[in-house]
């Protein structure tokens, strides 16, 4: 666990397929004359998912989407504990422009990158990156943001909207879902789940799908058919988010992790929290938790 004095940072190992196999991007910082992965400190209150994307863009000029998480690093710098979170990533645009902070970027094969890295500890990240060579696809299971309390709402429960806090959470989710390049939006057919995804849908000009099977009554009535339908999402080619309800979080994620039950989370999320399931060839290979 990090304490108040811990410096939080984040970065990414940006990977592409080269003529001789996978390549990873390294940056050279003239101030330190070192070769490392793009990373940097989080701004106050900044989510580490946003930190990773922002820092990679600032240091390399590349826009990225994040893949599966890689092992975090922890070490001491100038007497302070520093924790750096890393993700695998791929570039989706941009180009490098040298700056005073980073004057060179190079794509290197994994073996060449191990040799070029200045710090021995960084080689372990390449080993982790190399462990799953196939590109993963993110599948996000999201608990809807906080709605107006039941006892303060006179209408039908299906149309009970988000309250002010819930609307703020929905807005805050926009850069976090964007970090994974989410393209398909699925929500139960209720105002509070659809309202949770609406800001992202608007920001990305995406159409939302209302899915009764991930509502509490729809899931219960459909039984095993709901599980079968959910498991189809494991073969999606694009990043997907499923926004559902507290009571369904664990049944949904257990259905999706049926082939890898040890990865299934054991505890539900707070309102606006989400799990990211990283999937390859229909199998979940990593799960990360981002609670609100």
N, C-alpha and C positions, 0 to 999 in steps of 0.2 A: 504493500500500500504506500502511496505517496503521502508525504506530509506537507505542511504549508511552505516549508523551505525548499522543497524539491523543485528543480527546474524541469518543466515539461516541454518536450519537443517531439517532432514527428517528421517522417520522411518516407521515401519510397525507393524500391528497387524497380526501376523502369526497364521492362524487358521487351525485346523484339526478336523475331526470327531472322538470323543472318545467313549468309551463304554457307557457313560452317557450323550452323546450329544456333542455339539461343545466345543472345548477346544482352548485356546489361550496361546501363549508362553510368559512367563515373564522372565526377566533376573535380576540377582542380581549383583550389583556393590559393591565390598568390600570397595572401597574408600569412598563411601557415605553410605554404609550399607542400600541400598534401593532396592526396587523391582519396576521395570518399564518395558516399552516396549523397544525393541532394537531401537536405534536412534543415530544420531550424526550429527555433523556440516558438511556443504558442503565445499569441497575444493574450492579454488578460480576458478571461471569459470565453476564449475561443475553443470550440470543439476540436479535438485532435484530428478528426477526419478532414476538417477544413484546413487545419494547419498543414497537413501533409500535402494537400493539393496546392495550397498557396505557396509554400516554400519551394516545391518542385518547379512551379511556374516562375517564381522570382529568380531562381538560380539557373534554370535551363531554358526558359522561354516556352516550355512545352505545357500544353493542357493535357491532363491525364485523367483516367478513371482508375479507381482502386480495385484490386482483386483481393485475394485472401490475405489475412494478417500473417506477418512473419514475427519471429521472436523479438521481443523488446530487449533493449540494452539498458543497463544501469551502471553508472560509474560516477566518480567524483571529479568535478572540475572546479578549480579555485576554492576548494574546501566545501563545495555544495554538491549535494546529491543531484544527479541528472538522470532522468528517465526518458528514453527515446523510443517511441512506437514506430514500427515500420509496416508497410504493406507492399505486396507485389503490385505492379501497376503497368499500364500500357498507355502509350501516347495516342491522343486522338486529334492533335493539331498543334500548331505553333512551330517556332524554330528558334534555335539558339542565337543569342546576341551577347557577346562578351561584356562583362561588367567589371567593376573594381572588386566585387566579391568573388566572382567566378569568371576566370579568363579563358578556360578551356573545358570542353565536354568531349568525351570519347565513348563510342560504343565498342565494347570489347567482349570477346568470348568469355564464358564463365571462368575457364582456366586462366586466361590472360588477365582477367579482372582480379582474380585471387592474388596474382603476382604483383599487380600494380597498386593494390590498396596499401595505404600507408600503415593502417592499424590492423594488427593481426586479428583482433576480435571481429572485424567486419567480414572476414572470410566465412564465418559461421552463418552469416545471413545469405551468402551465395549458396552454401550447402542446403539451407532451408528452401531457397528459391528453386534449386535444382531437384528437390525431392518430389515435387509435383510439376512436371513440365507442361502438362496440358493446361490450356487456358481455362479458368473457371468462370462460371456465370453466376452472378449474385441473385439470390432469392430472399427477399426481405419479408419477415413476418412482423407486422406492426400493430401494436395496441392503439386503438383510437385515443385521441387527446381528450382532455377533461370536458364533459358535457355539462349543460345546465342540470342541477340536481333533480332527481325524479319528483321530489316533494315541492319543487318550485315550478313544475311544468304541468299545465293543465291539458295539453293536447296528447295525441297518440305518441307512444314511446318511440315509434319508428321515425318520427320527425323531430325528436328532441335534439336541439342543436348544440354546438360547442359553446361554452361560456367564454368570457374574455381571456382567461388563462389558457383555455384550450385553443383558441384562435391564435394566440401568440406562439404556442407550441407548434401548431400547424405551419406557421410561417418559418419557425426555426428549423423545421425538418427539410425545407427546400434545399439548402446547400448540402445537407447530409445525404439525402437521396441522390442528389446530383453527383456526389463524390463517387458513387457506384455506377453512374450512367444508367439509372433506372429508366426503362422505356415503356413498360406495361404496368398499368395501375388497375388493381382489382380491389374492390371494397364490398362489404356487405351492403344490402339495400336499406341502409339507415342513414339519416342525416348526419349523425356524428362520425361515422366512418368515412363517408364521402367528403364531409367537411374537413376532415383531417388531411386528405390528399388533394383537396381542391387548389390550395396555393401552389403546390408543385405542378399540378396539371396545367394551371394557368401560366406559370413561369416557363414551362417547357412546351406549351401548346400541344398537350397530349389529351387524349380522350380517356375518360375513366369507364371501367366496366363494373356495373352493379351485379354482384354475384350473391344470390340468396343462400347458396350452399355454405357461405362463411358467416351467415347470421346464426344466432343461437337456435332459433326454431328451425331454420332451413337445414343446419347441420344435423340436428337431432332427427328430423323427419327423413332425411336422405340416408342416414346410416352409412353402410359400407360404400355406397355410391359416392358420398362426399369424399371419403378417403381416396378412392380411385381417381376422382377428378383432381384432387390436390396433388397426387403423385404424378399426374401428367405434367405438372409445372416443373418437375425435375428435369425434363427434357427440353425446356424452353431454350431458344437460342439468344434471347435478349433478357436483360436484367428486369426482374419483376418484383413488385411489392404487393403483398396481400394485407389489407387493413381489416382487422377483425376485433373481437371483443374479449374482455378479460377471461370469461369462462371458457373460451375456445382456444386460447393461446397454447396451452400445453397439449390438448388433443391434436391441434393442427401441426405443431412442430414435431410431435412424436410420430405422426403419420408421415411427415416428410423425411424424418430420420429413421424410418423403419429398418433400412439396410445398415445403419450405423448407430444403433441405440445409445452407444456410449457417448456420442456427441450431442445427444438431445439435452437441452437445458432442463434443469429440475425445478426451477422456480419461475413464477410468472413475472411480468414486467409491470412497472408503474405506467400510468397513462402517458402515451406519447413515446414509450420506449420501444425498442425493436431488436430483433435478432437478424443477423445476416448469415444466411446459409450459402456457402460457396460450393458450387456443384460442378462436377465434371463427369461426363458419360453417365448421367442419371444418378450419380452417387454424391452425397454430401461428404466433402473432404475436410471442411473446417466450419466452425460456427463462432461468431463473435457476438457479444452482447453490448448494446448501447442503451442504457436505461436513461430515462428522462431526469 
